[in-house]
Amino acid sequence: MFSISYAIKPESRDRYLVLIKEVKEHLTTVGKHDYSVFEAKGRKNHFTEVFIANSVEAFDALEDNLDEKAQELISSLESCVDEGGMRYNTVVETV
């Protein structure tokens, strides 16, 4: 599982919500990724994106398999992120 956590600029919320909906639709339908987006309960504007891969190989290919539209959407999302930036985390199922 790969996750990206960040806070967005409050003034970018409306734009972010439109973009992230488009990202999710694209990644799950075109890219066939197991992908979800969550907002932290009690922490408005704090989001986590989660990718779940079925194998190490599928995980390693995540970034390589993003098409041009996905890359453009993700780049647009990055402009909504506040000065704290993005935090990345990867965990591997052991049991």
Buried (B, 14 or more C-beta within 10 A) or exposed (E): EBBBBBBBBEEBEEBBBEBBEBBBEBBEEEBEBBBBBEBEEEEEBBBBBBBBBEEEEBBEEBEEEBEEBBEEBBEBBEEBBEEEEEEEEEEEEEE
